[in-house]
Amino acid sequence: MSRVFAEKERREKENLEILIRQLSDESVPYRLRAAEALGRCRDPSGVEPLIQALSDPSDEVRWVVAQALGKLQDPRAVEPLIPLLTDPERWVRRGAAWALGEIGDPRAVGPIIPLLIERKKDVRMAAAEALGKIGDPRAREALTAALEDDEPEVRYAARAALRKIAGESECPGTEA
């Protein structure tokens, strides 16, 4: 039985090494699949290679890498993810905000707050949701201002985030 487990562990390590190599492949689809798989396998040894992949020239790869780092929830990714909050591509900004919310580190609060007045609704929503997940009271003022957003989905996300920060449970069916 121990031999079976040793063989399984060896194969998992080999697969992880292959995925890490594929993060540098010339093929965008290979890089995308590798990043997704590294996020799913939740092995901490994938964090550093994913951090390096945050500078990928493909917007889509940067977005998927940010999401993979969010799934890994490793605090080492916080500082490298923060610059993506100002990426020219909105999906990358959104993915970085989501990932930082999943990690839940208070260092991300200040950098996320400006996204609450971002032009794109989905980015504003991701920012509000991330701030709620982090739960830091420093976000209260900015989230309160977001309650006046033109978009009901953003108002709802801001209200839910404020509830989380206050330690209240969300009420389903609450009007935005």
Secondary structure as a PSIPRED ss2 file (coil, helix, strand):
# PSIPRED VFORMAT (PSIPRED V4.0)

   1 M C   1.000  0.000  0.000
   2 S H   0.000  1.000  0.000
   3 R H   0.000  1.000  0.000
   4 V H   0.000  1.000  0.000
   5 F H   0.000  1.000  0.000
   6 A H   0.000  1.000  0.000
   7 E H   0.000  1.000  0.000
   8 K H   0.000  1.000  0.000
   9 E H   0.000  1.000  0.000
  10 R H   0.000  1.000  0.000
  11 R H   0.000  1.000  0.000
  12 E H   0.000  1.000  0.000
  13 K H   0.000  1.000  0.000
  14 E H   0.000  1.000  0.000
  15 N H   0.000  1.000  0.000
  16 L H   0.000  1.000  0.000
  17 E H   0.000  1.000  0.000
  18 I H   0.000  1.000  0.000
  19 L H   0.000  1.000  0.000
  20 I H   0.000  1.000  0.000
  21 R H   0.000  1.000  0.000
  22 Q H   0.000  1.000  0.000
  23 L C   1.000  0.000  0.000
  24 S C   1.000  0.000  0.000
  25 D C   1.000  0.000  0.000
  26 E C   1.000  0.000  0.000
  27 S C   1.000  0.000  0.000
  28 V H   0.000  1.000  0.000
  29 P H   0.000  1.000  0.000
  30 Y H   0.000  1.000  0.000
  31 R H   0.000  1.000  0.000
  32 L H   0.000  1.000  0.000
  33 R H   0.000  1.000  0.000
  34 A H   0.000  1.000  0.000
  35 A H   0.000  1.000  0.000
  36 E H   0.000  1.000  0.000
  37 A H   0.000  1.000  0.000
  38 L H   0.000  1.000  0.000
  39 G H   0.000  1.000  0.000
  40 R H   0.000  1.000  0.000
  41 C H   0.000  1.000  0.000
  42 R C   1.000  0.000  0.000
  43 D C   1.000  0.000  0.000
  44 P H   0.000  1.000  0.000
  45 S H   0.000  1.000  0.000
  46 G H   0.000  1.000  0.000
  47 V H   0.000  1.000  0.000
  48 E H   0.000  1.000  0.000
  49 P H   0.000  1.000  0.000
  50 L H   0.000  1.000  0.000
  51 I H   0.000  1.000  0.000
  52 Q H   0.000  1.000  0.000
  53 A H   0.000  1.000  0.000
  54 L C   1.000  0.000  0.000
  55 S C   1.000  0.000  0.000
  56 D C   1.000  0.000  0.000
  57 P C   1.000  0.000  0.000
  58 S C   1.000  0.000  0.000
  59 D H   0.000  1.000  0.000
  60 E H   0.000  1.000  0.000
  61 V H   0.000  1.000  0.000
  62 R H   0.000  1.000  0.000
  63 W H   0.000  1.000  0.000
  64 V H   0.000  1.000  0.000
  65 V H   0.000  1.000  0.000
  66 A H   0.000  1.000  0.000
  67 Q H   0.000  1.000  0.000
  68 A H   0.000  1.000  0.000
  69 L H   0.000  1.000  0.000
  70 G H   0.000  1.000  0.000
  71 K H   0.000  1.000  0.000
  72 L H   0.000  1.000  0.000
  73 Q C   1.000  0.000  0.000
  74 D C   1.000  0.000  0.000
  75 P H   0.000  1.000  0.000
  76 R H   0.000  1.000  0.000
  77 A H   0.000  1.000  0.000
  78 V H   0.000  1.000  0.000
  79 E H   0.000  1.000  0.000
  80 P H   0.000  1.000  0.000
  81 L H   0.000  1.000  0.000
  82 I H   0.000  1.000  0.000
  83 P H   0.000  1.000  0.000
  84 L H   0.000  1.000  0.000
  85 L H   0.000  1.000  0.000
  86 T H   0.000  1.000  0.000
  87 D C   1.000  0.000  0.000
  88 P C   1.000  0.000  0.000
  89 E C   1.000  0.000  0.000
  90 R H   0.000  1.000  0.000
  91 W H   0.000  1.000  0.000
  92 V H   0.000  1.000  0.000
  93 R H   0.000  1.000  0.000
  94 R H   0.000  1.000  0.000
  95 G H   0.000  1.000  0.000
  96 A H   0.000  1.000  0.000
  97 A H   0.000  1.000  0.000
  98 W H   0.000  1.000  0.000
  99 A H   0.000  1.000  0.000
 100 L H   0.000  1.000  0.000
 101 G H   0.000  1.000  0.000
 102 E H   0.000  1.000  0.000
 103 I H   0.000  1.000  0.000
 104 G C   1.000  0.000  0.000
 105 D C   1.000  0.000  0.000
 106 P H   0.000  1.000  0.000
 107 R H   0.000  1.000  0.000
 108 A H   0.000  1.000  0.000
 109 V H   0.000  1.000  0.000
 110 G H   0.000  1.000  0.000
 111 P H   0.000  1.000  0.000
 112 I H   0.000  1.000  0.000
 113 I H   0.000  1.000  0.000
 114 P H   0.000  1.000  0.000
 115 L H   0.000  1.000  0.000
 116 L H   0.000  1.000  0.000
 117 I H   0.000  1.000  0.000
 118 E C   1.000  0.000  0.000
 119 R C   1.000  0.000  0.000
 120 K C   1.000  0.000  0.000
 121 K H   0.000  1.000  0.000
 122 D H   0.000  1.000  0.000
 123 V H   0.000  1.000  0.000
 124 R H   0.000  1.000  0.000
 125 M H   0.000  1.000  0.000
 126 A H   0.000  1.000  0.000
 127 A H   0.000  1.000  0.000
 128 A H   0.000  1.000  0.000
 129 E H   0.000  1.000  0.000
 130 A H   0.000  1.000  0.000
 131 L H   0.000  1.000  0.000
 132 G H   0.000  1.000  0.000
 133 K H   0.000  1.000  0.000
 134 I H   0.000  1.000  0.000
 135 G C   1.000  0.000  0.000
 136 D C   1.000  0.000  0.000
 137 P H   0.000  1.000  0.000
 138 R H   0.000  1.000  0.000
 139 A H   0.000  1.000  0.000
 140 R H   0.000  1.000  0.000
 141 E H   0.000  1.000  0.000
 142 A H   0.000  1.000  0.000
 143 L H   0.000  1.000  0.000
 144 T H   0.000  1.000  0.000
 145 A H   0.000  1.000  0.000
 146 A H   0.000  1.000  0.000
 147 L C   1.000  0.000  0.000
 148 E C   1.000  0.000  0.000
 149 D C   1.000  0.000  0.000
 150 D C   1.000  0.000  0.000
 151 E C   1.000  0.000  0.000
 152 P H   0.000  1.000  0.000
 153 E H   0.000  1.000  0.000
 154 V H   0.000  1.000  0.000
 155 R H   0.000  1.000  0.000
 156 Y H   0.000  1.000  0.000
 157 A H   0.000  1.000  0.000
 158 A H   0.000  1.000  0.000
 159 R H   0.000  1.000  0.000
 160 A H   0.000  1.000  0.000
 161 A H   0.000  1.000  0.000
 162 L H   0.000  1.000  0.000
 163 R H   0.000  1.000  0.000
 164 K H   0.000  1.000  0.000
 165 I H   0.000  1.000  0.000
 166 A H   0.000  1.000  0.000
 167 G C   1.000  0.000  0.000
 168 E C   1.000  0.000  0.000
 169 S C   1.000  0.000  0.000
 170 E C   1.000  0.000  0.000
 171 C C   1.000  0.000  0.000
 172 P C   1.000  0.000  0.000
 173 G C   1.000  0.000  0.000
 174 T C   1.000  0.000  0.000
 175 E C   1.000  0.000  0.000
 176 A C   1.000  0.000  0.000
